[in-house]
Amino acid sequence: MAYLNENYLKLRAGYLFPEIARRVKSFCDANPEAAKRLIRCGIGDVTEPLPEAVRLAMHKAVDEMGARESFRGYGPEQGYEFLREAIAANDYRAHGIDISADEIFVSDGSKCDCGSILDILGDRNIIAVMDPVYPVYVDTNVMAGHTGDANEGGAYEGLMYLPCNEANGFVADVPEKRADVIYLCFPNNPTGSVASRAQLEAWVAYAKQHGALLLFDAAYEAYISEPGIPHSIYEIPGARDCAIEFRSFSKNGGFTGTRCAFTVVPKNLLGRTASGETHALHPLWNRRMSTKFNGVSYVVQRAAEALYTPEGKAQVGALISHYMGNAKVLREAALSAGLSVWGGVNAPYLWVRTPSGATSWEMFDRMLNEANVVITPGSGFGSAGEGYFRISAFNSKANVEEVARRIMALSR
C-alpha cells in the first residue's frame, strides 16, 4: 500500500467552494420549486459570452490546425512568442514598466500558478498571508508541508496571518516581524479592497529590507477604476528585485472555462539556499514549467492574443462595464438595506458585514433559504472573515436586479 502525503490530512473540512456546492445541492434537492428561482452570486465565475474578437481568433486558429502546413503540435512550454510579446507590450511597456517577453510564462490559470510557485520555494520560509485570504494560498502551503495543524479557529500553525479589517480598510499593514514570502492580492479577493501606491511602496521597501519575496496576485487589475491605484506591483520602483506577479485572462476576457493566464518572473529576482548561496528564480521556474507543463493550446493562446487587438480591448471594456454596473446595483441595494459594505468600486466583489451579529454561515443559509440567493460566507476566507459575506457581481443584469430586490425585501 502506498504511503500518503499526510499534509493533505491537515486540510480543514472541504475546500470552501465545494462546501457551498454541497449545501446548495442539498437545498435544491429538498426545495425543487425554490430551486427554480435560485440565483448564484457566490463563486466568482463569469457569465457573459466570450468576446467576438476571441471567438473569431479561435475559429481561425482551429482552421489552421486543420491544415498540415499550419498545424501545430507541442508548443513552447513558456508560451508562444506572439502572446508573450503582446502581454509585454500592452500590459507593461505601454505603461512604462520594464518587463520583457521572456520574463512572462503563459499558463492555464493564475490559481494553478499561485500553488505551483511553491515548487521552487523551500520549506524553511516564513509564509505570510492576508486574513481574510483567498483559500488557495493557504491550502497549497498546507499540501506542501509548510504548516503545522490548524487550530479550532482554522488558522494553521507556522503561517503568519496579516489582519485585514475595517480599521485598515482591509489592506494588510506591513508587519513588524520578518516574513520570507508574502501573498498580496489587489484588487483583493474577497474584500474588493485596493492598495494605494504608498501602501505598495511600503511593502516593496519591507521586502527589500528583509530579502523577502512578494507573490502579487493581480487577477482583477482590469477592474480598477479609480485613478492613481497601481495595476501592477512593478509600477513600484524596486519591485523587480522582490516580486512575482500573477495575472489571468479569466475575469477580464471571460476565460474561466477557456483557461489562460500568465506569471511574470523577473530575471534579476533571487532566492537563497540554506547555505546562503543566491540563485535566480527565473531559470528555476522555467525548469519547473518545462518539466511539469506542456503549454497552453495554440488555439487558446491565439484567443488570448485577440484580447489585445483594438476590437478585443473594446469588447473587454464592455465586459468590465457590465460587471461593474452590476456591482453598483448590488452595492446600492445593500447600502439601502442598511448593510455595511466595502468593495464593488475597483473589484467585482462586495464585502458585507452580516446583520444582527449573525455568523457568516448563518447568513449564507438565510440568503439561500429566504432569498434563494447564493453568496459566499466570509469565514471561508479565514477567521478574520467571520461576520462578513461576499457577493459576486458576475451575473446577468436581470439576475442582479432581482438579487437587489431580494436583498431589499430581506431588510424589511
C-alpha positions as CSV (number, residue, x, y, z in Angstrom):
1,M,0.0,0.0,0.0
2,A,1.4,3.4,-1.0
3,Y,2.2,6.0,1.6
4,L,0.2,9.2,1.6
5,N,1.2,12.8,1.6
6,E,-0.1,13.3,5.1
7,N,-0.2,17.0,4.7
8,Y,-3.4,16.6,2.9
9,L,-4.9,15.2,6.0
10,K,-4.4,18.6,7.8
11,L,-6.8,20.3,5.4
12,R,-9.9,21.6,7.1
13,A,-13.2,20.1,6.1
14,G,-13.8,20.7,2.4
15,Y,-12.5,23.4,0.2
16,L,-14.8,26.4,0.5
17,F,-16.5,26.3,-2.9
18,P,-17.2,22.5,-2.9
19,E,-18.9,23.0,0.6
20,I,-21.0,25.8,-0.9
21,A,-21.9,23.5,-3.8
22,R,-22.9,20.7,-1.3
23,R,-25.2,23.0,0.6
24,V,-26.8,24.4,-2.5
25,K,-27.4,20.9,-3.8
26,S,-29.0,19.8,-0.6
27,F,-31.3,22.9,-0.7
28,C,-32.3,22.3,-4.3
29,D,-33.0,18.6,-3.7
30,A,-35.3,19.5,-0.8
31,N,-36.9,22.5,-2.4
32,P,-37.3,21.9,-6.1
33,E,-39.7,24.8,-6.7
34,A,-37.5,27.3,-4.9
35,A,-34.5,25.9,-6.8
36,K,-36.0,27.2,-10.0
37,R,-35.6,30.8,-8.8
38,L,-32.1,30.3,-7.3
39,I,-29.5,33.0,-8.3
40,R,-25.9,32.3,-7.8
41,C,-23.7,35.2,-6.5
42,G,-21.2,33.1,-4.8
43,I,-18.3,31.7,-6.9
44,G,-16.6,34.3,-9.0
45,D,-17.3,32.7,-12.3
46,V,-18.1,34.9,-15.3
47,T,-21.4,34.6,-17.1
48,E,-21.2,36.6,-20.3
49,P,-20.1,35.1,-23.7
50,L,-16.5,35.3,-24.9
51,P,-15.8,38.5,-26.8
52,E,-16.4,38.3,-30.6
53,A,-12.7,39.1,-31.3
54,V,-11.8,36.0,-29.2
55,R,-14.2,33.7,-30.9
56,L,-13.1,34.8,-34.4
57,A,-9.4,34.2,-33.4
58,M,-10.3,30.8,-32.1
59,H,-12.1,29.8,-35.3
60,K,-9.2,31.0,-37.4
61,A,-6.7,29.0,-35.2
62,V,-8.9,25.9,-35.4
63,D,-8.8,26.2,-39.2
64,E,-5.0,26.5,-39.1
65,M,-4.9,23.3,-37.0
66,G,-6.9,21.6,-39.8
67,A,-4.2,22.1,-42.5
68,R,-0.9,20.2,-42.5
69,E,1.2,23.3,-43.4
70,S,-0.2,25.3,-40.5
71,F,-0.8,22.5,-37.9
72,R,1.0,22.8,-34.6
73,G,1.8,20.1,-32.1
74,Y,3.7,20.8,-28.9
75,G,4.2,24.5,-28.4
76,P,6.8,26.2,-26.2
77,E,6.1,25.4,-22.5
78,Q,6.7,29.1,-21.7
79,G,4.0,30.3,-24.2
80,Y,4.1,31.3,-27.8
81,E,6.2,34.4,-28.6
82,F,3.2,36.2,-30.2
83,L,1.3,36.1,-26.9
84,R,4.2,36.8,-24.6
85,E,5.2,39.8,-26.7
86,A,1.6,41.1,-26.8
87,I,1.4,40.9,-23.0
88,A,4.8,42.6,-22.5
89,A,3.9,45.4,-24.9
90,N,0.3,46.1,-23.7
91,D,0.3,45.3,-20.0
92,Y,3.8,46.6,-19.2
93,R,5.8,48.6,-21.7
94,A,2.8,50.7,-22.7
95,H,2.7,51.7,-19.0
96,G,6.4,52.4,-18.7
97,I,7.1,49.1,-16.9
98,D,10.3,47.3,-17.8
99,I,9.2,43.7,-18.3
100,S,10.5,41.7,-21.3
101,A,8.6,38.9,-23.1
102,D,10.9,36.2,-22.0
103,E,10.1,37.1,-18.3
104,I,6.5,36.1,-19.0
105,F,5.2,32.5,-18.6
106,V,1.8,31.6,-20.1
107,S,-0.2,29.0,-18.1
108,D,-3.7,27.6,-17.8
109,G,-4.6,29.7,-14.8
110,S,-3.2,32.0,-12.1
111,K,-4.9,29.8,-9.4
112,C,-2.6,27.0,-10.7
113,D,0.5,29.2,-10.7
114,C,-0.2,30.6,-7.2
115,G,0.1,27.0,-6.0
116,S,2.7,25.7,-8.4
117,I,5.1,28.5,-7.4
118,L,5.8,26.6,-4.2
119,D,7.6,24.0,-6.3
120,I,10.6,26.3,-6.5
121,L,10.4,27.7,-2.9
122,G,11.8,25.8,0.1
123,D,10.2,24.7,3.3
124,R,12.2,27.0,5.5
125,N,10.3,30.1,4.6
126,I,8.1,32.1,6.9
127,I,4.9,32.4,4.9
128,A,2.6,35.4,5.4
129,V,-1.0,35.7,4.1
130,M,-3.7,38.3,4.3
131,D,-6.6,37.4,6.5
132,P,-9.3,37.2,5.1
133,V,-7.4,35.3,2.4
134,Y,-8.1,33.5,-0.9
135,P,-8.1,29.9,0.3
136,V,-5.7,28.6,-2.4
137,Y,-2.7,30.5,-0.8
138,V,-3.2,28.7,2.5
139,D,-4.3,25.3,1.3
140,T,-1.4,24.8,-1.2
141,N,1.1,25.6,1.6
142,V,-0.6,23.1,3.8
143,M,-0.3,20.5,1.0
144,A,3.3,21.3,0.5
145,G,4.1,20.7,4.2
146,H,4.8,24.3,5.0
147,T,2.5,24.5,8.0
148,G,1.5,22.7,11.1
149,D,-2.0,21.7,12.1
150,A,-5.0,24.0,12.1
151,N,-6.4,25.3,15.4
152,E,-10.1,25.4,16.3
153,G,-10.4,28.8,14.5
154,G,-9.0,27.3,11.3
155,A,-5.6,29.1,11.5
156,Y,-2.6,27.0,10.6
157,E,0.5,26.8,12.8
158,G,3.5,28.2,11.0
159,L,1.7,30.7,8.9
160,M,1.8,34.5,9.6
161,Y,-1.7,35.9,9.3
162,L,-1.9,39.6,8.4
163,P,-5.2,41.0,9.7
164,C,-7.3,42.9,7.2
165,N,-10.2,44.7,8.9
166,E,-12.4,47.7,8.8
167,A,-9.8,49.8,10.7
168,N,-7.1,49.3,8.0
169,G,-9.6,49.3,5.1
170,F,-9.0,45.6,4.5
171,V,-5.4,46.3,3.4
172,A,-2.8,44.4,5.5
173,D,-0.3,46.5,7.4
174,V,3.4,45.8,7.0
175,P,4.3,43.5,9.9
176,E,7.0,44.2,12.5
177,K,8.3,40.7,12.3
178,R,10.1,39.2,9.3
179,A,8.4,37.1,6.7
180,D,10.2,35.4,3.7
181,V,7.2,35.0,1.4
182,I,4.2,37.3,1.4
183,Y,1.0,36.8,-0.6
184,L,-0.7,40.0,-1.7
185,C,-3.9,40.2,-3.8
186,F,-5.1,43.5,-5.2
187,P,-7.8,44.2,-6.1
188,N,-8.5,41.9,-3.3
189,N,-10.5,38.7,-3.3
190,P,-12.6,38.5,-1.2
191,T,-12.9,42.0,0.1
192,G,-12.7,44.1,-3.1
193,S,-10.1,46.4,-1.4
194,V,-7.2,48.0,-3.3
195,A,-3.8,49.1,-2.1
196,S,-2.6,52.6,-2.7
197,R,0.8,53.4,-4.3
198,A,2.1,54.4,-0.8
199,Q,0.9,51.1,0.7
200,L,2.6,49.0,-2.1
201,E,5.8,51.1,-1.7
202,A,5.8,50.2,1.9
203,W,5.5,46.5,1.0
204,V,8.3,46.7,-1.5
205,A,10.5,48.5,1.0
206,Y,9.8,45.8,3.5
207,A,10.6,43.0,1.1
208,K,13.9,44.6,0.1
209,Q,14.8,45.2,3.7
210,H,14.2,41.6,4.7
211,G,15.1,39.9,1.5
212,A,11.5,38.7,1.2
213,L,9.5,37.7,-1.9
214,L,6.2,39.2,-2.7
215,L,3.7,37.0,-4.5
216,F,1.4,39.6,-6.1
217,D,-1.9,38.3,-7.4
218,A,-3.3,40.9,-9.8
219,A,-6.1,38.7,-11.4
220,Y,-8.6,41.6,-11.0
221,E,-6.4,44.5,-12.1
222,A,-8.7,45.3,-15.1
223,Y,-11.5,46.3,-12.7
224,I,-9.6,49.2,-11.1
225,S,-11.5,52.4,-11.9
226,E,-10.1,55.0,-9.5
227,P,-7.1,56.9,-10.8
228,G,-3.7,56.5,-9.1
229,I,-4.3,52.9,-8.0
230,P,-1.4,50.7,-9.2
231,H,-2.4,47.9,-11.6
232,S,0.9,46.1,-11.3
233,I,3.4,45.7,-8.5
234,Y,6.1,46.6,-11.0
235,E,4.8,50.1,-11.1
236,I,6.6,50.4,-7.8
237,P,10.4,51.1,-8.1
238,G,12.4,48.2,-6.9
239,A,9.6,45.6,-7.3
240,R,11.6,43.7,-10.0
241,D,14.0,42.7,-7.2
242,C,11.4,41.3,-4.9
243,A,8.1,40.3,-6.6
244,I,6.5,37.7,-8.8
245,E,3.2,38.8,-10.4
246,F,0.3,36.6,-11.4
247,R,-2.3,37.7,-13.9
248,S,-5.3,36.0,-15.6
249,F,-7.5,36.3,-18.6
250,S,-10.3,34.7,-16.7
251,K,-12.0,37.7,-15.3
252,N,-11.3,40.4,-17.9
253,G,-11.7,38.3,-21.1
254,G,-14.1,35.7,-19.7
255,F,-11.6,32.8,-19.9
256,T,-12.7,31.0,-16.7
257,G,-13.6,28.0,-18.9
258,T,-11.1,28.7,-21.7
259,R,-8.1,28.7,-19.3
260,C,-5.2,31.1,-19.9
261,A,-3.1,33.2,-17.6
262,F,0.5,34.3,-17.1
263,T,3.1,34.7,-14.4
264,V,5.9,37.3,-14.5
265,V,9.3,36.2,-13.0
266,P,11.9,38.9,-13.5
267,K,15.4,37.7,-14.4
268,N,17.1,39.6,-11.6
269,L,14.9,38.1,-8.9
270,L,16.9,36.0,-6.5
271,G,16.4,33.4,-3.8
272,R,18.8,31.8,-1.4
273,T,19.8,28.3,-0.3
274,A,20.1,27.1,3.3
275,S,23.9,27.6,3.0
276,G,23.4,31.2,1.9
277,E,24.1,30.9,-1.8
278,T,21.9,33.0,-4.1
279,H,20.2,31.8,-7.3
280,A,17.9,33.4,-9.9
281,L,14.3,32.2,-9.7
282,H,13.7,32.7,-13.4
283,P,15.6,29.6,-14.6
284,L,14.1,27.5,-11.8
285,W,10.5,28.5,-12.8
286,N,11.5,27.9,-16.4
287,R,12.7,24.4,-15.5
288,R,9.5,23.7,-13.5
289,M,7.3,24.7,-16.4
290,S,9.4,22.7,-18.9
291,T,9.2,19.6,-16.8
292,K,5.6,19.7,-15.5
293,F,3.7,21.5,-18.2
294,N,3.3,21.1,-21.9
295,G,1.9,24.6,-22.6
296,V,-1.5,26.2,-23.2
297,S,-3.0,25.2,-26.5
298,Y,-2.3,27.2,-29.7
299,V,-6.0,27.9,-30.2
300,V,-6.4,29.4,-26.7
301,Q,-3.2,31.5,-27.0
302,R,-4.4,33.0,-30.2
303,A,-7.7,33.7,-28.5
304,A,-5.8,35.5,-25.6
305,E,-3.8,37.4,-28.1
306,A,-7.0,38.8,-29.7
307,L,-7.8,40.5,-26.4
308,Y,-5.0,43.0,-27.2
309,T,-6.4,44.0,-30.6
310,P,-8.4,47.3,-30.7
311,E,-11.6,45.2,-31.1
312,G,-10.6,43.0,-28.2
313,K,-9.8,45.9,-25.9
314,A,-13.2,47.5,-26.6
315,Q,-15.0,44.3,-26.0
316,V,-13.2,43.6,-22.8
317,G,-14.0,47.2,-21.7
318,A,-17.7,46.4,-22.3
319,L,-17.5,43.2,-20.2
320,I,-15.8,45.2,-17.3
321,S,-18.5,47.9,-17.6
322,H,-21.2,45.2,-17.5
323,Y,-19.9,43.5,-14.3
324,M,-19.1,46.8,-12.6
325,G,-22.5,48.1,-13.4
326,N,-23.8,45.0,-11.6
327,A,-21.6,45.8,-8.7
328,K,-23.0,49.3,-8.4
329,V,-26.6,48.0,-8.4
330,L,-25.8,45.4,-5.7
331,R,-23.8,47.9,-3.6
332,E,-26.6,50.5,-3.7
333,A,-29.2,47.8,-2.7
334,A,-27.1,46.6,0.2
335,L,-26.5,50.1,1.4
336,S,-30.2,51.0,1.1
337,A,-30.9,47.8,3.1
338,G,-28.8,49.3,6.0
339,L,-25.9,47.0,5.5
340,S,-22.2,48.0,5.8
341,V,-20.5,47.4,2.5
342,W,-16.9,47.5,1.1
343,G,-15.6,46.8,-2.4
344,G,-17.7,47.0,-5.6
345,V,-15.8,50.0,-6.8
346,N,-12.5,48.7,-8.1
347,A,-13.5,45.0,-8.0
348,P,-16.5,42.9,-8.9
349,Y,-16.9,41.8,-5.3
350,L,-18.8,43.3,-2.4
351,W,-17.7,42.6,1.2
352,V,-20.7,42.9,3.5
353,R,-21.0,42.8,7.3
354,T,-23.6,40.3,8.5
355,P,-26.5,42.0,10.2
356,S,-27.6,41.4,13.8
357,G,-24.4,39.6,14.7
358,A,-25.2,36.6,12.5
359,T,-22.3,34.3,11.7
360,S,-21.1,34.0,8.1
361,W,-22.7,30.6,7.5
362,E,-25.9,31.6,9.2
363,M,-26.1,34.5,6.7
364,F,-25.4,32.1,3.9
365,D,-28.2,29.8,5.0
366,R,-30.6,32.7,5.4
367,M,-29.8,34.1,1.9
368,L,-30.2,30.6,0.5
369,N,-33.4,29.7,2.2
370,E,-35.2,33.0,2.4
371,A,-34.0,34.9,-0.7
372,N,-32.8,31.9,-2.8
373,V,-29.5,33.7,-3.4
374,V,-26.1,32.0,-3.1
375,I,-23.4,34.2,-1.5
376,T,-20.0,33.3,-0.1
377,P,-19.6,33.2,3.7
378,G,-16.7,35.3,4.9
379,S,-15.4,32.7,7.4
380,G,-14.5,30.5,4.4
381,F,-11.7,33.0,3.7
382,G,-10.2,32.8,7.2
383,S,-11.0,33.7,10.8
384,A,-11.0,37.4,10.1
385,G,-13.7,36.9,7.5
386,E,-16.2,35.8,10.2
387,G,-19.1,38.2,10.4
388,Y,-18.9,39.1,6.7
389,F,-20.1,37.7,3.4
390,R,-19.1,38.2,-0.2
391,I,-21.4,39.0,-3.1
392,S,-20.2,38.4,-6.6
393,A,-21.2,40.8,-9.4
394,F,-20.6,38.2,-12.1
395,N,-24.1,37.6,-13.4
396,S,-26.6,38.9,-15.9
397,K,-28.1,42.4,-15.4
398,A,-31.6,40.9,-14.9
399,N,-30.4,38.5,-12.2
400,V,-28.5,41.2,-10.4
401,E,-31.5,43.5,-10.4
402,E,-33.6,40.6,-9.0
403,V,-31.0,39.9,-6.3
404,A,-31.1,43.6,-5.4
405,R,-34.8,43.4,-4.9
406,R,-34.5,40.4,-2.7
407,I,-31.8,42.0,-0.6
408,M,-34.1,44.9,0.0
409,A,-37.0,42.7,0.8
410,L,-35.0,40.8,3.4
411,S,-34.3,44.0,5.2
412,R,-38.0,44.8,5.7
